[in-house]
Amino acid sequence: MNKPHQDSAVLSRTTTAVGLLAWRTTISETVVPLEIREEGGKPFKGRLRRAAVDRVGLFDMRTTPHSVHRWPHLISDAQPRFYKMSLLLSGRAVLEQDGRTAILEPGDLAVYDTHRPYTLTFPDVSRAMVMIFPQEMVELTAQEMSSVTAVRFCGREGFARMISPFLSELSRNLDQLCGEYASRLVHSALDLMVTMLAQELRRQDEAQSGSGRSLARSIRQYILNRLGDDSLTPSSIAEAHFISLRYLYTLFSDDGQTVSAWIRAQRLAHIRRDLADPLYADKPVSWIAGRWGLHDAAHFSRLFKAEHGESPTAYRRRHLEGARMLASTY
């Protein structure tokens, strides 16, 4: 199976029941390199169901006791950067990353970063749904995400109480995750996850009154709400928030990017999503680009091709036709 970062509409799914060696190989090839160990003195057995939609990988894993280790020597800058979200469906799990430990029970959720070391231990026979996705698909910054890794989101409380059943149904129906609307379902899951994480970040901000991070997040939300406005500029953003242009640049430089680059990346991400959406199949590419503030067709086409290696029209055709062909096989 192709890795989840590959830019395909919907990829094939399989079901396997394997021992430790085959499991290590399968997981390392389809996700990222990991060290996996048996726990509890019993031979490992695992059953895996999987699907991939628009660069997002989804896995339903049933396993005997084991531990997963993403050691520093397994990580390199050449590897694609992903986040993973785990929903524990049965058993127990302990996630450790960034100096935090999350002890998960059935229904609980947690997020972790594949580009930093982590350990995930399943001391019992367990079942988990794992979603892996490129870091650029998340609107939160790397700094913000580092504040919510290995945080337990209790499936019986707060926003996780609403998200957990939706993700559980996705996991249960991976074989139905095909056709033109699979992308919308998966992106809905990502949107729900980001909302849950943003709520946690706000809670953390309230516990640290006066944090500049809260202002930076408010500014980014302001931008997201106005991506379709082609008059959106760093100057207008700074003026709307009663801060200097220099301070605005400082807020974004803390996350390693410029204001303009972040706006451009968000616009391209939304356009890419709409190009693969069957609801907009009858809309011209120029209309979709203009919807997100890029009205110069030639400029937009150059930006898109530089980012994705193909024209917006080719990208759209490949995704929509691929989804229709797969749907016809079910």
Steps between C-alpha positions, in 0.01 A plus 500: 500500500620852426599720788231736631692809396457411136253725325235248393126533533415159645742209536432129539439335835595155628451279803788297644571290808875477558779437750753750631748497210233552234330763717823696539555495126144599412481786751843639413424490128155654521556749782850592624795289624424368849636248745228266620542260791292221648378562855367267767708202393254392230557467123369802313203478268342790317215559258504811285238669283601815319398766251647821364312806382662821374835439674330393825557144618242323717575178688287268709744295710419199720808385691631294787718679764786694340689827506588741220814716511592788274863543603710805398720288269191400301418865422665699223435837339456324166184323622157655440352653815176360636276527800309201628177487696403183687155407619509209742204270437581225750774411748745753645778716357776722639640774274820688590631802309642846576533423870131414536323170555142430393330189640218410263184304562239393241354807330799724581700689238859622481723667240872454441771620261690243292794736460582488871565194719205330665404173664158339486432195715202265482517276811183304410331359195386822335331661205578849379411725211800705381488789256830627353517821298763747370579782738413764239138383500454642851440873541665505843869583517774256596543687829131469580493132411796436730281624786228241441698185420458216752200675655210273586166610356243308700233347278237557769558875534512821300544509126657154490165358606359612163804411288564151633177339365559650154855364482385166636248471216768592246717219635214251495414584138838536332384270221223750423741793487510534124367707217462871449400591855771314693712814494228706667462246781873488569540877490205530736687274742806724474291813555344348811843407633638852444199647679564271797869596509420871469266470797781345705741775395250762610473327836877509531504869406246580770725327752788719378335842487674758286655249261598638159408162356133583548536814289684307226223241489234772488680662207522174310129439552433853375699418185322167446164677521612740224704284263266590215578870540772583246567827686621307805855619571739503796432872540123459512534211746728698731267800486194286582676371813647835610858377484801608301601324181831411664324329791280306258811374322648404836194295594529300180879472501472319833338219298766513229292655220394834357146637506472498121633145471247375756212671317615355169532150645150514650348624175665222300390239755137609476514514121653152483222369720229659284655370178460145632146563627221365274269777619711748302559278196293731277683817610789640295845476656522880487179527705642273770829693512313830517284366781817489710644835397720403203342682207800515267464171312855492363654582838284238672588233243873563552464483878300179486734326257805601705336351810348182351697430182195510272239746381180558701298349213711183493483470878122530496454252215721239666319521834143509376549230237691279743222522756231422241690198367548356848135558588394301192682192634284481815 
